Amino acid sequence: MFSKTLLCLALSLAATPLLADTVWLKNGDRLSGTIKFYDGGKLLLQTDYGGAIALDWNQIVTLDSDQELLIKESATVGERTKSLHAAEPGKVIVANGEAPKTIELASIQQILKPKPLVEDLTLKGNIDAALDYKRAERDTDNYDIDLKSEARHGLWRHNAQAGYNREFQDDLVTTDHWNAEYALDRFFDKHWFWQGRLEYKRDRVEDLRRQRTLGTGPGYQFWDNELGAFSMAGLLNRSDYEYANGASDNFYALSTKWAYNRYLVGKSVELFSDGEVGKPLANVADYTLDAAVGLRYKLTDWASLNMKAEKDLVSGSEGELDETHYSLGFGVGW
């Protein structure tokens, strides 16, 4: 009797369909999984059989989902749905507790999982840490930590960065500096935005001890999708320099900032670069450069190994600065 009961239970479970989202494609395929989000022309579907799959939105016929999702047909207007149901090709039925309605897939700009406070908030970023110990004729200890985070909702994007680097050689401090930056972008359309930013750098070893920069200017987002992003901004900056001997400079400068990242090898490897090159409008310095380029290899969904080269250069000023730093370390992403 007991064995019959187990058999009946097993058969009933096998006959019960597993709850999953479904995507129908123009080539006739039907994929099941969990819809993570849609943005930048790509729908990310998490599957048990192939991991995270990025699907071209133009190749999707219709959708079905029992998740609670936020459907955005513009950057500022979104609708919280209880479920999505398959409709005729190029359309989807939206159910939100009222009378279901059918909308065009082409009208949807984003699909997100709604957040508790700001429903359309998206967060991404990483913390990279590198520690280097060398024991030889000259002992060297190096500590390097970098943080980069981005939050976006509606037409606004918040960018925050911070870093700290300290190095000892035979217990003598040879490098000791930190920096922090905040930038706010306001988008006018899919590509154009206006940026305002504030940056502060502090160095306890070099002749150039403090740098403060306040800037604003237009920017252009070339692309931002599941495979990476690339944006540039042209800024008018007001900078203040303070030197170890007590002297100081303040001046205006024109600069170009960039932020680039690209996923390769099935999103297991990320190539990234960000920085700024500037030209002072006074005879304070010839030019300035603050740039980083590196590779990040994902060990898991949240852990990674990273290799990075950083260049900080102020040429032609009273306290010239020329630092190049290489690091290899461990990172955590979100």
DORO-347368 format. One record per residue (C-alpha): residue number from 1; x, y, z. Coordinates in steps of 0.02 Angstrom, whole numbers, plus 50000, padded with zeros to 5 digits. Layout:
BEGIN
<NUM, <X, Y, Z>>,
...
This chain:
BEGIN
<1, <50000, 50000, 50000>>,
<2, <50139, 50120, 50048>>,
<3, <50233, 50086, 49885>>,
<4, <50076, 50122, 49783>>,
<5, <50055, 50288, 49873>>,
<6, <50235, 50337, 49831>>,
<7, <50208, 50288, 49650>>,
<8, <50051, 50393, 49635>>,
<9, <50139, 50543, 49715>>,
<10, <50286, 50527, 49595>>,
<11, <50170, 50517, 49445>>,
<12, <50071, 50669, 49502>>,
<13, <50229, 50771, 49526>>,
<14, <50293, 50720, 49356>>,
<15, <50129, 50774, 49278>>,
<16, <50130, 50943, 49365>>,
<17, <50210, 51075, 49254>>,
<18, <50356, 51167, 49331>>,
<19, <50329, 51353, 49352>>,
<20, <50442, 51441, 49226>>,
<21, <50441, 51587, 49107>>,
<22, <50428, 51546, 48922>>,
<23, <50495, 51639, 48771>>,
<24, <50442, 51600, 48593>>,
<25, <50566, 51643, 48455>>,
<26, <50540, 51681, 48271>>,
<27, <50639, 51527, 48219>>,
<28, <50510, 51416, 48305>>,
<29, <50608, 51379, 48464>>,
<30, <50525, 51391, 48634>>,
<31, <50640, 51424, 48782>>,
<32, <50595, 51403, 48966>>,
<33, <50683, 51482, 49114>>,
<34, <50671, 51637, 49222>>,
<35, <50665, 51812, 49148>>,
<36, <50796, 51916, 49239>>,
<37, <50776, 52080, 49144>>,
<38, <50764, 52161, 48973>>,
<39, <50868, 52314, 48928>>,
<40, <50973, 52376, 48783>>,
<41, <50889, 52262, 48656>>,
<42, <50931, 52102, 48753>>,
<43, <50819, 51992, 48861>>,
<44, <50917, 51894, 48991>>,
<45, <50842, 51722, 49023>>,
<46, <50914, 51615, 49163>>,
<47, <50905, 51430, 49120>>,
<48, <50954, 51267, 49205>>,
<49, <51024, 51195, 49044>>,
<50, <51125, 51342, 48975>>,
<51, <51149, 51468, 49116>>,
<52, <51108, 51650, 49075>>,
<53, <51058, 51671, 48892>>,
<54, <51048, 51844, 48810>>,
<55, <50910, 51844, 48679>>,
<56, <50892, 51974, 48542>>,
<57, <50727, 52065, 48574>>,
<58, <50692, 52077, 48387>>,
<59, <50691, 51886, 48375>>,
<60, <50557, 51862, 48510>>,
<61, <50378, 51823, 48456>>,
<62, <50292, 51832, 48626>>,
<63, <50317, 51795, 48813>>,
<64, <50235, 51708, 48959>>,
<65, <50280, 51736, 49143>>,
<66, <50200, 51715, 49315>>,
<67, <50325, 51835, 49395>>,
<68, <50285, 52007, 49459>>,
<69, <50378, 52121, 49339>>,
<70, <50396, 52306, 49300>>,
<71, <50358, 52343, 49117>>,
<72, <50425, 52512, 49058>>,
<73, <50365, 52587, 48894>>,
<74, <50465, 52747, 48926>>,
<75, <50608, 52802, 49038>>,
<76, <50490, 52878, 49166>>,
<77, <50329, 52776, 49155>>,
<78, <50316, 52596, 49212>>,
<79, <50178, 52471, 49250>>,
<80, <50190, 52337, 49384>>,
<81, <50115, 52175, 49318>>,
<82, <50063, 52016, 49406>>,
<83, <50094, 51908, 49253>>,
<84, <50124, 51907, 49065>>,
<85, <50033, 51795, 48942>>,
<86, <50072, 51744, 48765>>,
<87, <49980, 51838, 48628>>,
<88, <49985, 51851, 48439>>,
<89, <50159, 51876, 48362>>,
<90, <50242, 52039, 48413>>,
<91, <50127, 52066, 48563>>,
<92, <50105, 52012, 48744>>,
<93, <49956, 52015, 48864>>,
<94, <49987, 52112, 49025>>,
<95, <49887, 52063, 49181>>,
<96, <49897, 52178, 49332>>,
<97, <49737, 52140, 49428>>,
<98, <49627, 52244, 49314>>,
<99, <49565, 52200, 49140>>,
<100, <49709, 52120, 49044>>,
<101, <49776, 52223, 48899>>,
<102, <49882, 52183, 48748>>,
<103, <50036, 52288, 48708>>,
<104, <50165, 52286, 48569>>,
<105, <50334, 52208, 48611>>,
<106, <50415, 52350, 48512>>,
<107, <50343, 52478, 48636>>,
<108, <50432, 52399, 48786>>,
<109, <50596, 52483, 48834>>,
<110, <50635, 52387, 48994>>,
<111, <50578, 52238, 49096>>,
<112, <50638, 52236, 49276>>,
<113, <50600, 52154, 49441>>,
<114, <50520, 52294, 49544>>,
<115, <50621, 52356, 49694>>,
<116, <50542, 52398, 49864>>,
<117, <50569, 52588, 49861>>,
<118, <50623, 52642, 49687>>,
<119, <50539, 52514, 49575>>,
<120, <50650, 52539, 49422>>,
<121, <50815, 52551, 49516>>,
<122, <50958, 52450, 49441>>,
<123, <51124, 52426, 49530>>,
<124, <51290, 52360, 49471>>,
<125, <51469, 52376, 49530>>,
<126, <51619, 52289, 49603>>,
<127, <51753, 52298, 49737>>,
<128, <51929, 52242, 49688>>,
<129, <52064, 52209, 49817>>,
<130, <52247, 52169, 49786>>,
<131, <52381, 52124, 49915>>,
<132, <52563, 52100, 49869>>,
<133, <52700, 52043, 49990>>,
<134, <52880, 52025, 49935>>,
<135, <53017, 51963, 50050>>,
<136, <53192, 51985, 49979>>,
<137, <53339, 52102, 50001>>,
<138, <53209, 52239, 50006>>,
<139, <53039, 52194, 50083>>,
<140, <52886, 52265, 49997>>,
<141, <52705, 52267, 50056>>,
<142, <52570, 52338, 49942>>,
<143, <52384, 52360, 49978>>,
<144, <52261, 52417, 49845>>,
<145, <52070, 52429, 49855>>,
<146, <51954, 52500, 49722>>,
<147, <51765, 52522, 49722>>,
<148, <51654, 52565, 49576>>,
<149, <51464, 52570, 49581>>,
<150, <51323, 52629, 49468>>,
<151, <51139, 52655, 49508>>,
<152, <51010, 52702, 49378>>,
<153, <50825, 52744, 49384>>,
<154, <50720, 52835, 49256>>,
<155, <50822, 52971, 49172>>,
<156, <50954, 52978, 49310>>,
<157, <51117, 52883, 49333>>,
<158, <51228, 52893, 49488>>,
<159, <51412, 52845, 49474>>,
<160, <51525, 52825, 49626>>,
<161, <51709, 52776, 49634>>,
<162, <51837, 52764, 49773>>,
<163, <52012, 52694, 49789>>,
<164, <52154, 52674, 49913>>,
<165, <52335, 52623, 49883>>,
<166, <52473, 52606, 50014>>,
<167, <52647, 52532, 49991>>,
<168, <52791, 52500, 50111>>,
<169, <52972, 52463, 50067>>,
<170, <53073, 52405, 50219>>,
<171, <52939, 52484, 50331>>,
<172, <52957, 52651, 50240>>,
<173, <52797, 52720, 50163>>,
<174, <52829, 52748, 49977>>,
<175, <52648, 52763, 49917>>,
<176, <52499, 52827, 50015>>,
<177, <52351, 52902, 49923>>,
<178, <52162, 52888, 49909>>,
<179, <52029, 52961, 49797>>,
<180, <51840, 52976, 49787>>,
<181, <51724, 53031, 49646>>,
<182, <51538, 53055, 49622>>,
<183, <51454, 53094, 49455>>,
<184, <51270, 53121, 49415>>,
<185, <51204, 53096, 49238>>,
<186, <51037, 53159, 49175>>,
<187, <50982, 53078, 49012>>,
<188, <50885, 53173, 48879>>,
<189, <50860, 53021, 48768>>,
<190, <50936, 52848, 48745>>,
<191, <51110, 52918, 48709>>,
<192, <51134, 53100, 48761>>,
<193, <51155, 53153, 48943>>,
<194, <51223, 53295, 49048>>,
<195, <51349, 53257, 49185>>,
<196, <51401, 53346, 49343>>,
<197, <51542, 53275, 49447>>,
<198, <51650, 53304, 49601>>,
<199, <51820, 53222, 49631>>,
<200, <51946, 53229, 49773>>,
<201, <52121, 53155, 49782>>,
<202, <52238, 53152, 49932>>,
<203, <52422, 53100, 49926>>,
<204, <52535, 53098, 50079>>,
<205, <52697, 53059, 49986>>,
<206, <52704, 53152, 49820>>,
<207, <52734, 53341, 49802>>,
<208, <52557, 53363, 49737>>,
<209, <52462, 53330, 49898>>,
<210, <52280, 53374, 49858>>,
<211, <52175, 53384, 49700>>,
<212, <51994, 53445, 49699>>,
<213, <51893, 53450, 49539>>,
<214, <51716, 53508, 49503>>,
<215, <51655, 53486, 49325>>,
<216, <51504, 53482, 49211>>,
<217, <51469, 53449, 49028>>,
<218, <51378, 53343, 48897>>,
<219, <51401, 53157, 48870>>,
<220, <51354, 53022, 48746>>,
<221, <51312, 52840, 48782>>,
<222, <51365, 52739, 48629>>,
<223, <51290, 52578, 48697>>,
<224, <51237, 52499, 48861>>,
<225, <51178, 52320, 48851>>,
<226, <51207, 52146, 48919>>,
<227, <51376, 52132, 48830>>,
<228, <51448, 52296, 48895>>,
<229, <51440, 52485, 48890>>,
<230, <51536, 52633, 48820>>,
<231, <51510, 52817, 48858>>,
<232, <51610, 52979, 48843>>,
<233, <51587, 53152, 48917>>,
<234, <51666, 53320, 48879>>,
<235, <51684, 53424, 49037>>,
<236, <51729, 53599, 49090>>,
<237, <51819, 53580, 49257>>,
<238, <51873, 53693, 49399>>,
<239, <52025, 53614, 49485>>,
<240, <52121, 53660, 49643>>,
<241, <52297, 53594, 49676>>,
<242, <52390, 53601, 49843>>,
<243, <52575, 53559, 49855>>,
<244, <52687, 53494, 49993>>,
<245, <52777, 53661, 50009>>,
<246, <52614, 53753, 50045>>,
<247, <52591, 53827, 49871>>,
<248, <52426, 53809, 49779>>,
<249, <52351, 53829, 49606>>,
<250, <52173, 53843, 49543>>,
<251, <52123, 53842, 49360>>,
<252, <51995, 53790, 49232>>,
<253, <52022, 53645, 49113>>,
<254, <51938, 53551, 48973>>,
<255, <51936, 53362, 48987>>,
<256, <51867, 53204, 48908>>,
<257, <51808, 53060, 49017>>,
<258, <51771, 52885, 48959>>,
<259, <51700, 52725, 49033>>,
<260, <51709, 52562, 48936>>,
<261, <51679, 52379, 48973>>,
<262, <51652, 52229, 48861>>,
<263, <51613, 52047, 48905>>,
<264, <51703, 51910, 48809>>,
<265, <51708, 51719, 48805>>,
<266, <51528, 51692, 48856>>,
<267, <51534, 51833, 48985>>,
<268, <51670, 51746, 49086>>,
<269, <51800, 51880, 49042>>,
<270, <51775, 52068, 49054>>,
<271, <51887, 52199, 48972>>,
<272, <51869, 52369, 49053>>,
<273, <51944, 52543, 49045>>,
<274, <51899, 52711, 49120>>,
<275, <51988, 52875, 49143>>,
<276, <52006, 53057, 49100>>,
<277, <52128, 53163, 48998>>,
<278, <52127, 53351, 49024>>,
<279, <52206, 53513, 48962>>,
<280, <52216, 53661, 49083>>,
<281, <52163, 53830, 49011>>,
<282, <52304, 53915, 49109>>,
<283, <52491, 53882, 49110>>,
<284, <52480, 53776, 49267>>,
<285, <52513, 53609, 49184>>,
<286, <52534, 53543, 49008>>,
<287, <52405, 53404, 49027>>,
<288, <52336, 53278, 49151>>,
<289, <52295, 53094, 49133>>,
<290, <52208, 52976, 49253>>,
<291, <52168, 52809, 49173>>,
<292, <52148, 52624, 49209>>,
<293, <52136, 52471, 49097>>,
<294, <52116, 52289, 49149>>,
<295, <52039, 52117, 49134>>,
<296, <51918, 52031, 49253>>,
<297, <51891, 51842, 49252>>,
<298, <51730, 51782, 49334>>,
<299, <51750, 51634, 49451>>,
<300, <51565, 51633, 49502>>,
<301, <51416, 51749, 49478>>,
<302, <51489, 51865, 49610>>,
<303, <51676, 51826, 49628>>,
<304, <51815, 51867, 49505>>,
<305, <52002, 51883, 49480>>,
<306, <52064, 52048, 49409>>,
<307, <52221, 52117, 49330>>,
<308, <52237, 52305, 49311>>,
<309, <52359, 52442, 49260>>,
<310, <52331, 52622, 49320>>,
<311, <52416, 52783, 49264>>,
<312, <52409, 52949, 49357>>,
<313, <52503, 53090, 49270>>,
<314, <52513, 53279, 49292>>,
<315, <52640, 53350, 49170>>,
<316, <52717, 53523, 49175>>,
<317, <52655, 53578, 49347>>,
<318, <52756, 53636, 49497>>,
<319, <52735, 53466, 49577>>,
<320, <52739, 53346, 49431>>,
<321, <52659, 53178, 49461>>,
<322, <52694, 53019, 49363>>,
<323, <52635, 52856, 49441>>,
<324, <52603, 52688, 49359>>,
<325, <52529, 52550, 49464>>,
<326, <52496, 52367, 49420>>,
<327, <52388, 52253, 49525>>,
<328, <52322, 52074, 49527>>,
<329, <52186, 52033, 49650>>,
<330, <52014, 51967, 49697>>,
<331, <51849, 52054, 49669>>,
<332, <51666, 52047, 49719>>,
<333, <51530, 52107, 49600>>,
<334, <51344, 52141, 49606>>,
